[in-house]
């Protein structure tokens, strides 16, 4: 894990398709399906990730007091079943001496012009600070309706800098939907004009 782990570009831990061995690779934003948490970020060698299978809290922790990078836990799923739906992501979060923490839910299409291109639709917690130490705090993000051209949906949490972050009981749920007429109108609006 040495050369790739030292890079500052976003990376993901996944299985090598040829060998089946876990390793750090450039992030190609793979769809993993529900209940599979990806570890991703920059300078991933500076973070520890814990993803227990017994329902215990998930965790991202900095290995030192001043890492130069960030780590995230995320799920990336197929957006097609969620098109036209209003979604909510909820979880409990706690932190200890954490740098900046972001929570998000986003969707997008393939063929983005660059790795720095933003999601087509997103809701994030960037509008309020979640730094330092917090006891268990409820987090709730709502997004949608998901447009008919969206192919991927992701949600997760990112720790930028030092500290530790725990999340517990993360859930993605449908909380509403567009009417068939509204969905058709919105899809028509996305078609190229002639």
WOVEN-V719736 format. One record per backbone hydrogen bond with DSSP energy under -0.5 kcal/mol. NH is the residue of the N-H (numbers start at 1). CO is the residue of the C=O. Records with the same first field share a line. If there is no record, write none. Layout:
NH->CO ; CO
//
This chain:
5->1
6->2 ; 3
7->4
11->41
12->25
13->39
14->12 ; 23
16->21
20->16
23->14
25->12 ; 23
27->10
28->26
32->30 ; 76
33->76
36->33
37->35
38->36 ; 74
40->38 ; 72
41->11
42->70
43->7
45->5
46->43
47->44
48->61
50->59
58->167
59->50
60->165
61->48
62->163
63->46
67->64
69->67
70->42
71->159
72->40
73->157
74->38
75->155
77->153
79->151
82->79
83->79 ; 80
84->146
85->82
86->176
87->85 ; 143
88->173
89->141
90->171
91->139
92->168
93->137
94->166
95->134
96->164
98->132
99->162
100->160
101->130
102->158
104->156
105->123
106->154
107->121
108->152
117->114
120->107
121->107
123->105
125->103
128->125
132->98
134->95
137->93
139->91
141->89
143->87
145->85
146->82 ; 85
150->147
151->108
152->108
153->77
154->106
155->75
156->104
157->73
158->102
159->71
160->100 ; 158
161->69 ; 159
164->96
165->60
166->94
167->58
168->92
171->90
173->88
175->86 ; 173
176->86
178->84
183->179
184->180
185->181
186->182
187->183
188->184
189->185
190->186 ; 187
191->187 ; 188
//
